[in-house]
Amino acid sequence: MVIVVRLDVMLALRKMKSKELAEAIGLSEQNLSALRSGKAKGVRFSTLSAICDVLDCQPGDLLEFVDERGEI
């Protein structure tokens, strides 16, 4: 099981820089970078909710499940 973080895609679609998002949700740029790169071990629901609110999207737009064979 692999969870792919598609935050960069949503940022590009919304024409927003990660620095702007970090400021809007009150998260450090370093922590947002860890989330964007998939290196974060977890994400709080409050953070996910804030990201979805600012980007006007659903959690499923940001996170994608890919099985070990690379199939969706």
N, C-alpha and C positions, 0 to 999 in steps of 0.2 A: 504494500500500500504506500503510495506516495501522494502527498498533497502538494499541488503546484499553486504558488501564489501568483495571481495575475494582476497585482496592484499596478505594475508599470503600464499594463494595457489600459486600465481604467484611467490612470493619470493622463496618458496620451490622448485617449478619447475625449477627456474633459479639458484638455489643453492646460493642465495644471502642473506645476513643478512640485517635486516632493517637499521642498522647503516650505512652500505655501501650505501644503496639506499638513505638515508637521505643526506649523504655527496655528492653523485652524483647529486642530484637535488637541493641542496642548501636549504633544509628544516630542521628545528630542529627535533631532535629525538622525542621530546614531541608532536609536531604537527603531525608527521608521525604516532606515536602511537595512537593518537586520531582518525586519519583516519582509521588505521588498525582495531581498535576496534569498529568502527561504531559510535563513540561518536561525531564525527565532524558534525556540522550542515550543512556544505557545503564544496565544493572543487572548487578552481579556475580552469578554463580551462587550464591555463598555467601550473599549477601543475600537472593536469591530463595528459597533453601532455608530460611533462618531465618524468613522471613515465612510460608512455607507451613507450617513446623513449628508456629509459634505460633498461626496461624489455622486449623490443621488442614484444609488445602486443597491443591489441586494447582496448578501454575503456570498451567494453562489456565483456572482459576477467576479468576485475576488479570489475565491478558492475553488480549485478543481481537483477532484479525485482521479488519479490515474493508477491502474493496477500495476503490478510488478512487470507485466509483459508489455507495458506501454500503451495498453488499450484503455479507453475511457469507459 
